[in-house]
């Protein structure tokens, strides 16, 4: 019955998008908050273990994700949901199939770019939530932020790291100029890259640097070459100090409005330096990635792979003392990333 209700599409091109039957499952799995509907995937998994044959569980998970996204679409005017080969996509009505096709196309390119380190293919679809209004986007993602935070950095999209129900969420002005479509494509590429790297649990600076590199490799760079950060040493010295560089290593800088933009830019520059000046082949970079841990920002893996501290990498760009720039986990006073 599950397979009959929700057969898995097999064709990559064209994307086979079709309407989905709504509200098939237990309403308790779909709590509401901030005017949005969320999915309690832990409850789905509990039900699966006791009631669904193992061979049907992937299809049941897909059905649960589809039902949830339809319930979420009902929270806003004029949103629709479609299923494609790898995704269940929510978007403003009339744009849902276009977003799904774009996700399939870009997803294939991202997986190819990360072939040496990409995660195993999922056996059920990833949710892509494309909001047409920034207010809808921020209402939805607010549930995933620490309620004690008074402010948080603005964003165009997020990959929500749920081990079971990972999600890509972004907002865009659908139906406007081609330039806006390009922005949406770049956000999709960025967040799909996060989805492919999720299994590695990389330090945030490293993962964010890689995602920006992948964006440029498949969408053509719209930004200046990251290594030109060396041409602006004074500005970077004004921003980064031996004290706040620890926020880059821990990932906190990406969530602080005053450091957010610089954290993305600088992580991109660091990854570019590693790839262009330290790696003899893609295999060298892959070896570093599979060993890099969040607990020390990848310091041990960097030393083991390249023979020196991450502090030397920062010194190459900013000058100063490499020992002052290196990760110092003993000084970190928050829970692990």
Secondary structure, 3 states (H helix, E strand, C coil): CHHHHCCCCCCCCCCCCCCCCCCCCCHHHCCEECCEECCCHHHHHHHHHHHCCHHHHHHHHHHHHHHHHHHHHCCCCCEEEEECCCEEEEEECCCHHHHHHHHHHHHHHHHHHCCCCCCCCCCCCEEEEEECCHHHHHHHHHHHCCCCCCCCCCCCEEEECCCCCCEEEEECCCCCCHHHHHHHHHHHHHHHHHHHHHHHCCCHHHHHHHHHHHHHHHHCCCCCCHHHHHHHHHHHHHHCCCCCHHHHHHCHHHHCCCCHHHHHHHHHHHHHHHHHHHCCCHHHHHHHHHHCCHHHCCHHHHHHHHCCCHHHHHHHHHCCCHHHHCCCHHHCCCCCC
